[in-house]
Amino acid sequence: MLQHFPAVDVKVTHIQRDYYIISFAFIAVALCFLIDSVASIELQYALGIAGWASLIFILIGECKYVRAQVFVAVTFATIGENFASIYMSGYTYRLENLPWFVPPGHGLVYLTAIIIGRTDLFLKHARAIAAFVVAVGGTWAVLALTAVIGREDQIGTLLFCIYLLFLFKGRSPMVYLGAFFITSWVELIGTSLGTWNWAAIDPASGLTQGNPPSGVAAWYCLVDAVAMGGAIPVIHKAEKLILYLGLKKAEESNFDARK
């Protein structure tokens, strides 16, 4: 069941940069949502520009595979946002739009999940952290399902079961562990500040839904599955495009030289 977890005695190197990025992500999320709680549409545009600048700057220090994963993740998540929020009204943003900071925000959240999962702390203590996540997430799901906390949350319980399936059977358990922490932070801060609100009844299934749903990290497991599958094709296409542009430029240079 734990075949994709790191070995108990795995040897890893402490990378200080990763902890700086994680700290930045958690602080940036809270600051962004705090500003958005009173922001005009113009200020949302500014937050979006800042979000893209931050994401691109961080990605400069990542390998091409991680950059491709994030590109696919942002694309897939943005399509999902337009469908789930704008079209289906499963949740609604404060100004009833899709804020500009949301697409780069998805990229930052997904990248943070990857980075959390590769830290020496998580790699060395993967099983203990997984037990903690299962205990906390399971308690949250049960209490929300029975409406002990918040409103009844059937969707959350379903999502948490899906999350457990990904965690113990999926190919990226460390990313899923990281996703639990960053997505829980995002959802709890975002809903408490009114950045968005989840519908009491999920429009697609008719099931009750918490604000936020307890097992919301499951959505990033799906995002990761799509990102992992799409990263290699994106890299290949990018390399072909670069090669084509390089050859075309060389041909133009040769043509100019012959003239």
C-alpha positions as a Markdown table, in Angstrom:
| # | Residue | x | y | z |
|---|---|---|---|---|
| 1 | Met | 0.0 | 0.0 | 0.0 |
| 2 | Leu | 2.9 | 2.3 | 0.7 |
| 3 | Gln | 5.0 | 1.3 | -2.3 |
| 4 | His | 5.3 | 4.9 | -3.6 |
| 5 | Phe | 6.3 | 6.3 | -0.2 |
| 6 | Pro | 10.0 | 7.0 | 0.4 |
| 7 | Ala | 12.0 | 4.4 | 2.2 |
| 8 | Val | 12.1 | 4.7 | 6.0 |
| 9 | Asp | 15.9 | 5.3 | 6.0 |
| 10 | Val | 16.0 | 7.6 | 3.0 |
| 11 | Lys | 18.9 | 10.0 | 2.8 |
| 12 | Val | 18.0 | 13.5 | 1.7 |
| 13 | Thr | 19.6 | 16.9 | 1.5 |
| 14 | His | 18.2 | 19.9 | 3.3 |
| 15 | Ile | 17.4 | 22.7 | 0.8 |
| 16 | Gln | 16.9 | 26.0 | 2.5 |
| 17 | Arg | 15.3 | 27.5 | -0.7 |
| 18 | Asp | 12.4 | 25.2 | -0.5 |
| 19 | Tyr | 11.5 | 26.3 | 3.0 |
| 20 | Tyr | 11.7 | 30.0 | 1.9 |
| 21 | Ile | 9.2 | 29.3 | -0.9 |
| 22 | Ile | 6.8 | 27.4 | 1.4 |
| 23 | Ser | 6.8 | 30.3 | 3.9 |
| 24 | Phe | 6.3 | 32.8 | 1.1 |
| 25 | Ala | 3.4 | 30.8 | -0.3 |
| 26 | Phe | 1.5 | 30.5 | 3.0 |
| 27 | Ile | 2.1 | 34.2 | 3.8 |
| 28 | Ala | 1.2 | 35.3 | 0.2 |
| 29 | Val | -2.1 | 33.4 | 0.2 |
| 30 | Ala | -3.2 | 35.0 | 3.5 |
| 31 | Leu | -2.1 | 38.5 | 2.4 |
| 32 | Cys | -3.8 | 38.1 | -1.0 |
| 33 | Phe | -7.1 | 37.0 | 0.4 |
| 34 | Leu | -7.0 | 39.7 | 3.1 |
| 35 | Ile | -6.5 | 42.4 | 0.4 |
| 36 | Asp | -9.2 | 40.8 | -1.8 |
| 37 | Ser | -11.7 | 41.0 | 1.0 |
| 38 | Val | -12.0 | 44.7 | 0.4 |
| 39 | Ala | -10.5 | 44.9 | -3.2 |
| 40 | Ser | -12.0 | 46.6 | -6.2 |
| 41 | Ile | -11.8 | 44.8 | -9.6 |
| 42 | Glu | -8.8 | 47.0 | -10.4 |
| 43 | Leu | -7.0 | 45.9 | -7.3 |
| 44 | Gln | -7.8 | 42.2 | -8.2 |
| 45 | Tyr | -6.0 | 42.9 | -11.5 |
| 46 | Ala | -2.9 | 44.1 | -9.6 |
| 47 | Leu | -3.0 | 41.0 | -7.4 |
| 48 | Gly | -3.1 | 38.9 | -10.5 |
| 49 | Ile | -0.1 | 40.6 | -12.0 |
| 50 | Ala | 1.8 | 40.2 | -8.7 |
| 51 | Gly | 0.7 | 36.5 | -8.6 |
| 52 | Trp | 2.1 | 35.8 | -12.1 |
| 53 | Ala | 5.3 | 37.6 | -11.4 |
| 54 | Ser | 5.9 | 35.6 | -8.2 |
| 55 | Leu | 5.1 | 32.3 | -9.8 |
| 56 | Ile | 7.4 | 33.0 | -12.8 |
| 57 | Phe | 10.2 | 34.1 | -10.6 |
| 58 | Ile | 10.0 | 30.9 | -8.4 |
| 59 | Leu | 9.7 | 28.7 | -11.5 |
| 60 | Ile | 13.0 | 30.1 | -12.8 |
| 61 | Gly | 14.8 | 28.0 | -10.2 |
| 62 | Glu | 12.9 | 24.8 | -11.0 |
| 63 | Cys | 13.7 | 22.1 | -13.6 |
| 64 | Lys | 11.8 | 22.0 | -16.9 |
| 65 | Tyr | 9.7 | 19.0 | -15.8 |
| 66 | Val | 8.3 | 20.9 | -12.8 |
| 67 | Arg | 7.7 | 24.0 | -14.9 |
| 68 | Ala | 5.8 | 21.9 | -17.4 |
| 69 | Gln | 3.8 | 20.3 | -14.6 |
| 70 | Val | 2.8 | 23.7 | -13.3 |
| 71 | Phe | 1.9 | 25.0 | -16.8 |
| 72 | Val | -0.4 | 22.0 | -17.3 |
| 73 | Ala | -1.8 | 22.4 | -13.7 |
| 74 | Val | -2.6 | 26.1 | -14.3 |
| 75 | Thr | -4.3 | 25.4 | -17.6 |
| 76 | Phe | -6.4 | 22.5 | -16.2 |
| 77 | Ala | -7.3 | 24.2 | -13.0 |
| 78 | Thr | -8.3 | 27.4 | -14.8 |
| 79 | Ile | -10.6 | 25.5 | -17.1 |
| 80 | Gly | -12.0 | 23.7 | -14.0 |
| 81 | Glu | -12.6 | 27.1 | -12.3 |
| 82 | Asn | -14.6 | 28.4 | -15.2 |
| 83 | Phe | -16.7 | 25.3 | -15.2 |
| 84 | Ala | -17.2 | 24.7 | -11.5 |
| 85 | Ser | -17.5 | 28.3 | -10.4 |
| 86 | Ile | -18.7 | 30.5 | -13.3 |
| 87 | Tyr | -20.9 | 27.9 | -15.1 |
| 88 | Met | -22.0 | 25.5 | -12.3 |
| 89 | Ser | -21.9 | 27.9 | -9.4 |
| 90 | Gly | -20.5 | 25.2 | -7.1 |
| 91 | Tyr | -18.7 | 28.1 | -5.4 |
| 92 | Thr | -18.8 | 31.8 | -6.0 |
| 93 | Tyr | -16.1 | 34.5 | -5.7 |
| 94 | Arg | -16.9 | 37.7 | -3.9 |
| 95 | Leu | -17.3 | 39.8 | -7.1 |
| 96 | Glu | -19.0 | 36.8 | -8.9 |
| 97 | Asn | -16.1 | 36.7 | -11.4 |
| 98 | Leu | -12.9 | 34.7 | -11.7 |
| 99 | Pro | -10.3 | 36.9 | -10.1 |
| 100 | Trp | -7.0 | 37.4 | -12.0 |
| 101 | Phe | -5.0 | 36.1 | -9.1 |
| 102 | Val | -6.7 | 32.7 | -9.2 |
| 103 | Pro | -4.9 | 31.1 | -12.2 |
| 104 | Pro | -1.4 | 31.9 | -10.9 |
| 105 | Gly | -2.6 | 31.1 | -7.4 |
| 106 | His | -3.3 | 27.5 | -8.6 |
| 107 | Gly | 0.2 | 27.3 | -10.0 |
| 108 | Leu | 1.7 | 28.5 | -6.7 |
| 109 | Val | -0.5 | 26.2 | -4.6 |
| 110 | Tyr | 0.4 | 23.2 | -6.8 |
| 111 | Leu | 4.1 | 24.1 | -6.9 |
| 112 | Thr | 4.0 | 24.5 | -3.1 |
| 113 | Ala | 2.5 | 21.0 | -2.7 |
| 114 | Ile | 5.4 | 19.6 | -4.8 |
| 115 | Ile | 8.0 | 21.5 | -2.8 |
| 116 | Ile | 6.5 | 20.5 | 0.6 |
| 117 | Gly | 6.6 | 16.9 | -0.5 |
| 118 | Arg | 10.2 | 17.0 | -1.4 |
| 119 | Thr | 11.6 | 18.6 | 1.7 |
| 120 | Asp | 13.8 | 16.6 | 4.0 |
| 121 | Leu | 11.3 | 16.9 | 6.8 |
| 122 | Phe | 8.5 | 15.3 | 4.9 |
| 123 | Leu | 10.7 | 12.7 | 3.2 |
| 124 | Lys | 12.2 | 11.5 | 6.5 |
| 125 | His | 8.8 | 11.4 | 8.3 |
| 126 | Ala | 6.5 | 10.6 | 5.5 |
| 127 | Arg | 4.6 | 7.8 | 7.3 |
| 128 | Ala | 4.1 | 9.8 | 10.5 |
| 129 | Ile | 2.9 | 12.8 | 8.5 |
| 130 | Ala | 0.5 | 10.5 | 6.6 |
| 131 | Ala | -0.9 | 9.2 | 9.8 |
| 132 | Phe | -1.4 | 12.7 | 11.0 |
| 133 | Val | -3.1 | 13.8 | 7.8 |
| 134 | Val | -5.4 | 10.7 | 7.9 |
| 135 | Ala | -6.3 | 11.4 | 11.5 |
| 136 | Val | -6.9 | 15.1 | 11.1 |
| 137 | Gly | -8.6 | 14.8 | 7.7 |
| 138 | Gly | -10.7 | 11.9 | 8.8 |
| 139 | Thr | -11.9 | 13.7 | 12.0 |
| 140 | Trp | -12.7 | 16.8 | 10.0 |
| 141 | Ala | -14.7 | 14.7 | 7.4 |
| 142 | Val | -16.7 | 12.9 | 10.1 |
| 143 | Leu | -17.5 | 16.1 | 12.1 |
| 144 | Ala | -18.5 | 17.9 | 9.0 |
| 145 | Leu | -20.6 | 15.1 | 7.7 |
| 146 | Thr | -22.6 | 15.0 | 11.0 |
| 147 | Ala | -22.7 | 18.8 | 11.0 |
| 148 | Val | -20.9 | 19.0 | 14.4 |
| 149 | Ile | -18.8 | 21.7 | 12.8 |
| 150 | Gly | -20.3 | 23.9 | 10.2 |
| 151 | Arg | -23.0 | 22.6 | 7.9 |
| 152 | Glu | -23.5 | 19.1 | 6.7 |
| 153 | Asp | -20.8 | 18.1 | 4.2 |
| 154 | Gln | -21.4 | 14.9 | 2.2 |
| 155 | Ile | -19.2 | 16.1 | -0.6 |
| 156 | Gly | -16.3 | 16.6 | 1.8 |
| 157 | Thr | -16.5 | 13.0 | 3.0 |
| 158 | Leu | -16.6 | 11.7 | -0.6 |
| 159 | Leu | -13.6 | 13.8 | -1.5 |
| 160 | Phe | -11.7 | 12.7 | 1.5 |
| 161 | Cys | -12.2 | 9.0 | 0.5 |
| 162 | Ile | -10.9 | 9.9 | -3.0 |
| 163 | Tyr | -8.0 | 11.6 | -1.4 |
| 164 | Leu | -7.1 | 8.5 | 0.7 |
| 165 | Leu | -7.2 | 6.4 | -2.5 |
| 166 | Phe | -4.8 | 8.8 | -4.2 |
| 167 | Leu | -2.6 | 9.0 | -1.1 |
| 168 | Phe | -2.1 | 5.2 | -0.7 |
| 169 | Lys | -2.4 | 4.1 | -4.3 |
| 170 | Gly | -1.3 | 7.1 | -6.4 |
| 171 | Arg | 2.1 | 7.8 | -7.8 |
| 172 | Ser | 2.8 | 11.0 | -5.9 |
| 173 | Pro | 1.9 | 10.5 | -2.2 |
| 174 | Met | 4.4 | 13.2 | -1.1 |
| 175 | Val | 2.7 | 15.8 | -3.3 |
| 176 | Tyr | -0.7 | 14.8 | -1.9 |
| 177 | Leu | 0.6 | 15.2 | 1.6 |
| 178 | Gly | 1.8 | 18.6 | 0.8 |
| 179 | Ala | -1.5 | 19.4 | -0.9 |
| 180 | Phe | -3.4 | 18.6 | 2.2 |
| 181 | Phe | -1.6 | 21.4 | 4.2 |
| 182 | Ile | -1.5 | 24.1 | 1.6 |
| 183 | Thr | -5.1 | 23.5 | 0.2 |
| 184 | Ser | -6.5 | 23.3 | 3.8 |
| 185 | Trp | -4.8 | 26.7 | 4.5 |
| 186 | Val | -6.1 | 28.2 | 1.2 |
| 187 | Glu | -9.7 | 27.0 | 1.8 |
| 188 | Leu | -9.9 | 27.9 | 5.4 |
| 189 | Ile | -8.4 | 31.4 | 4.9 |
| 190 | Gly | -10.3 | 32.1 | 1.7 |
| 191 | Thr | -13.7 | 31.1 | 2.9 |
| 192 | Ser | -13.3 | 32.8 | 6.3 |
| 193 | Leu | -12.4 | 36.1 | 4.6 |
| 194 | Gly | -15.2 | 35.7 | 2.1 |
| 195 | Thr | -12.9 | 35.5 | -1.0 |
| 196 | Trp | -15.3 | 32.8 | -2.1 |
| 197 | Asn | -18.2 | 30.7 | -0.7 |
| 198 | Trp | -19.2 | 27.1 | -1.5 |
| 199 | Ala | -22.8 | 26.4 | -2.3 |
| 200 | Ala | -24.7 | 24.5 | 0.4 |
| 201 | Ile | -25.8 | 22.0 | -2.2 |
| 202 | Asp | -23.4 | 20.8 | -4.9 |
| 203 | Pro | -25.1 | 21.5 | -8.2 |
| 204 | Ala | -23.6 | 18.5 | -10.0 |
| 205 | Ser | -24.4 | 15.8 | -7.5 |
| 206 | Gly | -27.1 | 17.3 | -5.2 |
| 207 | Leu | -25.1 | 16.4 | -2.2 |
| 208 | Thr | -24.6 | 18.7 | 0.8 |
| 209 | Gln | -21.4 | 20.7 | 0.8 |
| 210 | Gly | -19.3 | 22.4 | 3.5 |
| 211 | Asn | -17.8 | 25.8 | 3.3 |
| 212 | Pro | -15.2 | 24.6 | 2.6 |
| 213 | Pro | -15.6 | 20.8 | 1.9 |
| 214 | Ser | -13.4 | 18.8 | 4.2 |
| 215 | Gly | -11.7 | 16.7 | 1.6 |
| 216 | Val | -10.9 | 19.5 | -0.9 |
| 217 | Ala | -7.3 | 18.4 | -1.2 |
| 218 | Ala | -8.6 | 15.6 | -3.5 |
| 219 | Trp | -9.0 | 18.1 | -6.3 |
| 220 | Tyr | -5.2 | 18.7 | -6.3 |
| 221 | Cys | -4.6 | 15.0 | -6.5 |
| 222 | Leu | -6.6 | 15.1 | -9.8 |
| 223 | Val | -4.7 | 18.2 | -10.9 |
| 224 | Asp | -1.4 | 16.4 | -10.2 |
| 225 | Ala | -2.5 | 13.3 | -12.2 |
| 226 | Val | -3.3 | 15.5 | -15.2 |
| 227 | Ala | -0.1 | 17.5 | -14.7 |
| 228 | Met | 2.1 | 14.4 | -14.6 |
| 229 | Gly | 0.5 | 13.0 | -17.7 |
| 230 | Gly | 0.7 | 16.3 | -19.6 |
| 231 | Ala | 4.2 | 17.5 | -18.6 |
| 232 | Ile | 6.2 | 15.3 | -21.0 |
| 233 | Pro | 4.1 | 16.1 | -24.1 |
| 234 | Val | 4.3 | 19.8 | -23.3 |
| 235 | Ile | 8.1 | 19.5 | -23.0 |
| 236 | His | 8.4 | 17.7 | -26.3 |
| 237 | Lys | 6.2 | 20.2 | -28.1 |
| 238 | Ala | 8.1 | 23.1 | -26.6 |
| 239 | Glu | 11.5 | 21.6 | -27.7 |
| 240 | Lys | 10.1 | 21.0 | -31.2 |
| 241 | Leu | 8.9 | 24.6 | -31.4 |
| 242 | Ile | 12.3 | 25.9 | -30.1 |
| 243 | Leu | 14.1 | 23.7 | -32.7 |
| 244 | Tyr | 11.8 | 24.8 | -35.5 |
| 245 | Leu | 12.3 | 28.5 | -34.6 |
| 246 | Gly | 16.0 | 28.0 | -34.4 |
| 247 | Leu | 16.2 | 26.3 | -37.8 |
| 248 | Lys | 14.0 | 29.0 | -39.3 |
| 249 | Lys | 16.2 | 31.7 | -37.9 |
| 250 | Ala | 19.3 | 29.9 | -39.3 |
| 251 | Glu | 17.7 | 29.6 | -42.7 |
| 252 | Glu | 16.9 | 33.3 | -42.7 |
| 253 | Ser | 20.4 | 34.2 | -41.7 |
| 254 | Asn | 21.9 | 32.0 | -44.5 |
| 255 | Phe | 19.5 | 33.6 | -47.0 |
| 256 | Asp | 20.5 | 37.1 | -46.0 |
| 257 | Ala | 24.2 | 36.0 | -46.2 |
| 258 | Arg | 23.7 | 34.7 | -49.8 |
| 259 | Lys | 22.2 | 38.0 | -50.8 |
